[in-house]
Amino acid sequence: MNVLGDDIKLENGDITFIPGSGDVDTAYGIDCLIQDIIEELEFPYLDDPDHPDRGNALYCVNVSENRFYIEKLFIKQELTRILSRDPRIKKNSITITISSNNGYIVASVSFITITNNTIDNLVVPLGVVQ
């Protein structure tokens, strides 16, 4: 068993298969953790009635150029909340930078796992500045 987890490997939301065998591929360790984080960031808050604590509120943010500094604080707080609830991530190691690049909101996330792997600059696209 891998401390950081193992799960069905996804690419663009689709299950991947091992070429030639047809078996379902698996994501292990750090790859599983990153896949889980991305999946959680793509899942709207309250979209799963069986798991009301799953998902995020990032989809409700309507980012505008003149209020970007306020919305940036909310986005950073929401990303911290999502990452902090994952027991595989050391809570005090999370750093997040939010920026606007050519009209798109981008988060750069860094953290340390419970196995002392350092994830530095995981880039997450979050939406469009309006």
Residue, then its C-alpha position, 0 to 999 in steps of 0.5 A: m500500500n502506498v501512503l500517498g494512495d493509489d487510484i484509477k488513473l485518469e487523463n482529461g477525466d477519462i479512465t486510462f488503460i494499459p496499452g496492449s493489455g486492456d487493463v485499467d491503469t493505476a496512479y500511485g503515490i505522488d501522481c495519485l495525490i496530484q490527480d486527486i487534487i486536480e479532480e477536487l478542484e474541478f468538482p463544484y461544491l455541493d454537487d454530490p448530495d452523498h458527500p456534501d463536504r466534497g468540492n469547492a466554491l471556486y466556481c461561484v467566483n466571478v472575477s473582474e479586473n477591478r475587484f481582482y485583489i478581493e477575489k484573489l484572497f477568496i481564491k487563495q483561502e478556498l484553495t488552502r481549505i481544499l488542500s488542508r483537508d487532505p491528510r496527505i499534505k502537511k498543513n503548514s507547508i501550503t503556499i499559494t500564489i494567484s495571478s492573472n495571465n493574459g486574462y486567465i486566473v492561474a494558481s501556483v500551489s506548493f506544499i510538502t507531503i507527509t512523506n516529505n515529497t515537495i510539490d513546487n509550483l503545481v500550476v492550476p488554471l482557474g478561470v477567466v478574468q472578466 
